[in-house]
Amino acid sequence: MSNQDLRAQTARLKDILLSEKDMLLTGRAREAAELLPVKMEAMQDIEAYLESREPGSLPIEHRADMELIVRLSKENSAHFEAIRNGLRHAIERLESMHGSAYVGSYAQNGSKIPFTEVTGQFRRKA
């Protein structure tokens, strides 16, 4: 892979990561997850190029691109984690909702009357 090819691959990966970030920030996590195969392919292409080079021999102009890719990856990872935590908490709340729900009626003094003790003697306010 030439330097031009590397530039094209890093630009491709940056575009994918920026699209992923936009999807995550707009609540489209499923669509963002669908980018995984394309993202992995771009990463593998870049890794193949880097494996054939000496450590530290990456041209300076590419280092900034790599740093941006790393930063975007970390940000997107944090967004995925936040979405996962939000979904987990929502599920926990839904599962525990029935435990704190009160089903019944109230007496004139404001005390609770569970339906199991209701006698059917309700009066309507006129």
Secondary structure by P-SEA (a helix, b strand, c coil): ccaaaaaaaaaaaaaaaaaaaaaaaacaaaaaaaaaaaaaaaaaaaaaaaaacccccccaaaaaaaaaaaaaaaaaaaaaaaaaaaaaaaaaaaaacccccccccccccccccccccccccccccc
